[in-house]
Amino acid sequence: MRRRDLLAGLASVGVLGGAGAVATGGVPNSLGGDALDGSETSNETDGEAPEPVEPVTLETVDAPGSRDGEVTLPAPDRPTFIDFFATWCSPCVEQMPDLVAAHERLGEEVLFVSVTPEDVGGAVSEESVADWWTENDGDWLVAADVTAELAARLNVGGYPSARAIDAAGRVRWSTSGTHTTEEFVAGIERALDE
Protein backbone atom coordinates (compact mmCIF):
# COMPACT_ATOMS: atom_id res chain seq x y z
CA MET A 1 0.00 0.00 0.00
CA ARG A 2 1.27 3.42 -0.80
CA ARG A 3 1.77 5.95 1.92
CA ARG A 4 -0.70 8.35 0.28
CA ASP A 5 -3.46 5.70 0.36
CA LEU A 6 -2.73 4.92 4.00
CA LEU A 7 -2.94 8.61 4.98
CA ALA A 8 -6.19 9.05 3.03
CA GLY A 9 -7.67 6.04 4.85
CA LEU A 10 -6.67 7.39 8.25
CA ALA A 11 -8.12 10.80 7.40
CA SER A 12 -11.38 9.12 6.40
CA VAL A 13 -11.61 7.43 9.79
CA GLY A 14 -11.23 10.83 11.47
CA VAL A 15 -13.91 12.41 9.31
CA LEU A 16 -16.32 9.53 9.93
CA GLY A 17 -15.70 9.68 13.68
CA GLY A 18 -16.32 13.43 13.68
CA ALA A 19 -19.49 12.96 11.66
CA GLY A 20 -20.67 10.36 14.18
CA ALA A 21 -20.06 12.79 17.02
CA VAL A 22 -22.05 15.50 15.26
CA ALA A 23 -24.89 13.15 14.29
CA THR A 24 -25.30 11.64 17.78
CA GLY A 25 -24.36 14.67 19.84
CA GLY A 26 -21.38 12.86 21.34
CA VAL A 27 -18.42 10.65 20.67
CA PRO A 28 -19.42 7.15 19.55
CA ASN A 29 -18.66 4.23 21.90
CA SER A 30 -16.23 2.77 19.39
CA LEU A 31 -14.15 5.90 19.80
CA GLY A 32 -14.34 5.86 23.60
CA GLY A 33 -17.38 8.10 24.09
CA ASP A 34 -20.62 7.80 26.01
CA ALA A 35 -23.50 5.91 24.44
CA LEU A 36 -26.22 8.34 23.44
CA ASP A 37 -28.41 5.74 21.78
CA GLY A 38 -29.47 4.13 25.04
CA SER A 39 -26.86 1.39 24.95
CA GLU A 40 -24.69 0.59 27.93
CA THR A 41 -21.06 1.47 28.43
CA SER A 42 -19.09 0.10 31.33
CA ASN A 43 -16.17 2.53 31.44
CA GLU A 44 -13.90 -0.47 32.01
CA THR A 45 -11.28 -1.24 29.40
CA ASP A 46 -9.26 -4.44 29.20
CA GLY A 47 -9.99 -5.29 32.84
CA GLU A 48 -8.61 -1.99 34.13
CA ALA A 49 -10.78 -0.10 36.60
CA PRO A 50 -11.63 3.49 35.67
CA GLU A 51 -10.22 6.36 37.69
CA PRO A 52 -12.33 7.58 40.63
CA VAL A 53 -14.47 10.65 39.99
CA GLU A 54 -13.64 13.69 42.10
CA PRO A 55 -16.75 14.41 44.22
CA VAL A 56 -18.87 17.53 43.80
CA THR A 57 -21.18 19.02 46.45
CA LEU A 58 -24.59 20.09 45.11
CA GLU A 59 -27.57 21.88 46.62
CA THR A 60 -30.56 19.59 47.14
CA VAL A 61 -34.18 20.46 46.39
CA ASP A 62 -36.89 20.29 49.04
CA ALA A 63 -39.24 17.81 47.34
CA PRO A 64 -40.94 14.48 48.20
CA GLY A 65 -38.29 12.01 49.41
CA SER A 66 -35.66 14.76 49.23
CA ARG A 67 -34.59 17.50 51.60
CA ASP A 68 -33.21 20.98 51.58
CA GLY A 69 -29.43 21.08 52.02
CA GLU A 70 -26.44 19.56 50.22
CA VAL A 71 -25.24 16.22 48.90
CA THR A 72 -21.76 15.15 47.81
CA LEU A 73 -21.67 13.04 44.63
CA PRO A 74 -20.41 10.47 44.23
CA ALA A 75 -20.95 9.64 47.89
CA PRO A 76 -17.75 8.89 49.79
CA ASP A 77 -17.41 5.15 50.57
CA ARG A 78 -20.91 4.32 49.30
CA PRO A 79 -22.22 3.14 45.92
CA THR A 80 -24.09 5.94 44.16
CA PHE A 81 -26.69 5.94 41.39
CA ILE A 82 -27.19 9.27 39.63
CA ASP A 83 -30.06 9.94 37.22
CA PHE A 84 -29.59 13.14 35.20
CA PHE A 85 -32.92 14.69 34.20
CA ALA A 86 -34.54 17.99 33.30
CA THR A 87 -38.13 19.14 33.81
CA TRP A 88 -38.37 20.08 30.11
CA CYS A 89 -37.25 16.59 28.99
CA SER A 90 -40.15 14.38 27.85
CA PRO A 91 -38.07 11.15 27.80
CA CYS A 92 -37.20 11.93 31.44
CA VAL A 93 -40.92 11.82 32.24
CA GLU A 94 -41.34 8.56 30.28
CA GLN A 95 -38.72 6.74 32.34
CA MET A 96 -39.80 7.94 35.79
CA PRO A 97 -41.98 4.84 36.48
CA ASP A 98 -38.95 2.62 35.79
CA LEU A 99 -36.75 4.76 38.05
CA VAL A 100 -39.40 4.55 40.79
CA ALA A 101 -39.41 0.74 40.50
CA ALA A 102 -35.58 0.57 40.48
CA HIS A 103 -35.49 2.80 43.57
CA GLU A 104 -37.99 0.55 45.33
CA ARG A 105 -35.75 -2.47 44.63
CA LEU A 106 -32.27 -1.06 45.32
CA GLY A 107 -32.73 2.34 46.95
CA GLU A 108 -31.54 1.05 50.33
CA GLU A 109 -28.31 -0.38 48.90
CA VAL A 110 -27.13 2.69 47.01
CA LEU A 111 -27.36 6.46 47.37
CA PHE A 112 -30.08 7.05 44.75
CA VAL A 113 -30.11 10.65 43.45
CA SER A 114 -31.66 12.50 40.54
CA VAL A 115 -29.81 15.61 39.37
CA THR A 116 -31.08 18.43 37.16
CA PRO A 117 -28.82 20.88 35.30
CA GLU A 118 -31.47 23.58 35.52
CA ASP A 119 -30.85 26.92 37.27
CA VAL A 120 -32.90 26.00 40.34
CA GLY A 121 -33.46 29.07 42.45
CA GLY A 122 -32.74 31.30 39.43
CA ALA A 123 -34.49 30.85 36.09
CA VAL A 124 -36.36 27.80 37.45
CA SER A 125 -37.98 27.96 40.85
CA GLU A 126 -37.40 25.24 43.41
CA GLU A 127 -41.19 24.96 43.65
CA SER A 128 -41.54 24.14 39.94
CA VAL A 129 -38.93 21.36 40.26
CA ALA A 130 -40.71 20.04 43.39
CA ASP A 131 -44.06 20.13 41.52
CA TRP A 132 -42.57 18.18 38.57
CA TRP A 133 -41.08 15.74 41.06
CA THR A 134 -44.46 15.21 42.75
CA GLU A 135 -46.33 14.85 39.43
CA ASN A 136 -43.87 12.14 38.35
CA ASP A 137 -43.86 10.21 41.65
CA GLY A 138 -40.26 11.01 42.57
CA ASP A 139 -39.54 9.96 46.15
CA TRP A 140 -35.77 10.10 46.59
CA LEU A 141 -33.05 12.73 46.81
CA VAL A 142 -33.06 15.38 44.07
CA ALA A 143 -30.28 17.93 43.54
CA ALA A 144 -29.36 20.80 41.20
CA ASP A 145 -26.10 20.85 39.20
CA VAL A 146 -26.47 24.54 38.31
CA THR A 147 -22.84 24.93 37.17
CA ALA A 148 -22.88 21.55 35.35
CA GLU A 149 -19.67 20.63 37.17
CA LEU A 150 -20.87 17.11 38.04
CA ALA A 151 -22.29 16.57 34.54
CA ALA A 152 -18.92 17.57 33.06
CA ARG A 153 -16.96 15.24 35.37
CA LEU A 154 -19.27 12.37 34.41
CA ASN A 155 -19.30 13.21 30.69
CA VAL A 156 -23.07 13.70 30.50
CA GLY A 157 -23.97 14.64 26.94
CA GLY A 158 -27.76 14.40 26.97
CA TYR A 159 -30.86 13.83 29.07
CA PRO A 160 -31.85 11.48 30.50
CA SER A 161 -28.52 9.94 31.46
CA ALA A 162 -27.50 7.70 34.33
CA ARG A 163 -24.32 6.69 36.11
CA ALA A 164 -23.78 3.89 38.63
CA ILE A 165 -20.65 4.51 40.70
CA ASP A 166 -19.01 2.07 43.10
CA ALA A 167 -17.98 2.82 46.71
CA ALA A 168 -14.48 3.78 45.50
CA GLY A 169 -15.95 6.51 43.25
CA ARG A 170 -15.42 4.68 39.94
CA VAL A 171 -18.11 4.73 37.25
CA ARG A 172 -19.23 1.15 36.60
CA TRP A 173 -22.24 1.82 34.36
CA SER A 174 -22.77 4.84 32.14
CA THR A 175 -25.68 5.34 29.78
CA SER A 176 -27.95 7.86 28.10
CA GLY A 177 -31.52 7.52 26.92
CA THR A 178 -34.51 5.84 28.52
CA HIS A 179 -34.29 2.44 30.18
CA THR A 180 -36.42 -0.24 31.77
CA THR A 181 -36.44 -1.09 35.44
CA GLU A 182 -34.41 -4.22 34.73
CA GLU A 183 -31.76 -2.23 32.86
CA PHE A 184 -31.45 0.24 35.75
CA VAL A 185 -31.23 -2.58 38.28
CA ALA A 186 -28.55 -4.38 36.24
CA GLY A 187 -26.55 -1.14 35.94
CA ILE A 188 -26.78 -0.40 39.65
CA GLU A 189 -25.78 -3.97 40.51
CA ARG A 190 -22.56 -3.46 38.55
CA ALA A 191 -21.61 -0.75 41.07
CA LEU A 192 -22.66 -2.94 44.00
CA ASP A 193 -20.55 -5.89 42.83
CA GLU A 194 -17.27 -3.98 43.11
C-alpha positions in Angstrom: 0.0 0.0 0.0 1.3 3.4 -0.8 1.8 6.0 1.9 -0.7 8.4 0.3 -3.5 5.7 0.4 -2.7 4.9 4.0 -2.9 8.6 5.0 -6.2 9.0 3.0 -7.7 6.0 4.9 -6.7 7.4 8.3 -8.1 10.8 7.4 -11.4 9.1 6.4 -11.6 7.4 9.8 -11.2 10.8 11.5 -13.9 12.4 9.3 -16.3 9.5 9.9 -15.7 9.7 13.7 -16.3 13.4 13.7 -19.5 13.0 11.7 -20.7 10.4 14.2 -20.1 12.8 17.0 -22.1 15.5 15.3 -24.9 13.2 14.3 -25.3 11.6 17.8 -24.4 14.7 19.8 -21.4 12.9 21.3 -18.4 10.6 20.7 -19.4 7.1 19.5 -18.7 4.2 21.9 -16.2 2.8 19.4 -14.1 5.9 19.8 -14.3 5.9 23.6 -17.4 8.1 24.1 -20.6 7.8 26.0 -23.5 5.9 24.4 -26.2 8.3 23.4 -28.4 5.7 21.8 -29.5 4.1 25.0 -26.9 1.4 25.0 -24.7 0.6 27.9 -21.1 1.5 28.4 -19.1 0.1 31.3 -16.2 2.5 31.4 -13.9 -0.5 32.0 -11.3 -1.2 29.4 -9.3 -4.4 29.2 -10.0 -5.3 32.8 -8.6 -2.0 34.1 -10.8 -0.1 36.6 -11.6 3.5 35.7 -10.2 6.4 37.7 -12.3 7.6 40.6 -14.5 10.7 40.0 -13.6 13.7 42.1 -16.7 14.4 44.2 -18.9 17.5 43.8 -21.2 19.0 46.4 -24.6 20.1 45.1 -27.6 21.9 46.6 -30.6 19.6 47.1 -34.2 20.5 46.4 -36.9 20.3 49.0 -39.2 17.8 47.3 -40.9 14.5 48.2 -38.3 12.0 49.4 -35.7 14.8 49.2 -34.6 17.5 51.6 -33.2 21.0 51.6 -29.4 21.1 52.0 -26.4 19.6 50.2 -25.2 16.2 48.9 -21.8 15.1 47.8 -21.7 13.0 44.6 -20.4 10.5 44.2 -20.9 9.6 47.9 -17.7 8.9 49.8 -17.4 5.2 50.6 -20.9 4.3 49.3 -22.2 3.1 45.9 -24.1 5.9 44.2 -26.7 5.9 41.4 -27.2 9.3 39.6 -30.1 9.9 37.2 -29.6 13.1 35.2 -32.9 14.7 34.2 -34.5 18.0 33.3 -38.1 19.1 33.8 -38.4 20.1 30.1 -37.2 16.6 29.0 -40.2 14.4 27.8 -38.1 11.1 27.8 -37.2 11.9 31.4 -40.9 11.8 32.2 -41.3 8.6 30.3 -38.7 6.7 32.3 -39.8 7.9 35.8 -42.0 4.8 36.5 -38.9 2.6 35.8 -36.8 4.8 38.0 -39.4 4.5 40.8 -39.4 0.7 40.5 -35.6 0.6 40.5 -35.5 2.8 43.6 -38.0 0.5 45.3 -35.8 -2.5 44.6 -32.3 -1.1 45.3 -32.7 2.3 47.0 -31.5 1.1 50.3 -28.3 -0.4 48.9 -27.1 2.7 47.0 -27.4 6.5 47.4 -30.1 7.1 44.8 -30.1 10.6 43.5 -31.7 12.5 40.5 -29.8 15.6 39.4 -31.1 18.4 37.2 -28.8 20.9 35.3 -31.5 23.6 35.5 -30.8 26.9 37.3 -32.9 26.0 40.3 -33.5 29.1 42.4 -32.7 31.3 39.4 -34.5 30.9 36.1 -36.4 27.8 37.5 -38.0 28.0 40.9 -37.4 25.2 43.4 -41.2 25.0 43.7 -41.5 24.1 39.9 -38.9 21.4 40.3 -40.7 20.0 43.4 -44.1 20.1 41.5 -42.6 18.2 38.6 -41.1 15.7 41.1 -44.5 15.2 42.7 -46.3 14.8 39.4 -43.9 12.1 38.3 -43.9 10.2 41.6 -40.3 11.0 42.6 -39.5 10.0 46.1 -35.8 10.1 46.6 -33.1 12.7 46.8 -33.1 15.4 44.1 -30.3 17.9 43.5 -29.4 20.8 41.2 -26.1 20.8 39.2 -26.5 24.5 38.3 -22.8 24.9 37.2 -22.9 21.6 35.3 -19.7 20.6 37.2 -20.9 17.1 38.0 -22.3 16.6 34.5 -18.9 17.6 33.1 -17.0 15.2 35.4 -19.3 12.4 34.4 -19.3 13.2 30.7 -23.1 13.7 30.5 -24.0 14.6 26.9 -27.8 14.4 27.0 -30.9 13.8 29.1 -31.8 11.5 30.5 -28.5 9.9 31.5 -27.5 7.7 34.3 -24.3 6.7 36.1 -23.8 3.9 38.6 -20.6 4.5 40.7 -19.0 2.1 43.1 -18.0 2.8 46.7 -14.5 3.8 45.5 -15.9 6.5 43.3 -15.4 4.7 39.9 -18.1 4.7 37.3 -19.2 1.2 36.6 -22.2 1.8 34.4 -22.8 4.8 32.1 -25.7 5.3 29.8 -27.9 7.9 28.1 -31.5 7.5 26.9 -34.5 5.8 28.5 -34.3 2.4 30.2 -36.4 -0.2 31.8 -36.4 -1.1 35.4 -34.4 -4.2 34.7 -31.8 -2.2 32.9 -31.4 0.2 35.7 -31.2 -2.6 38.3 -28.5 -4.4 36.2 -26.6 -1.1 35.9 -26.8 -0.4 39.6 -25.8 -4.0 40.5 -22.6 -3.5 38.6 -21.6 -0.8 41.1 -22.7 -2.9 44.0 -20.6 -5.9 42.8 -17.3 -4.0 43.1 
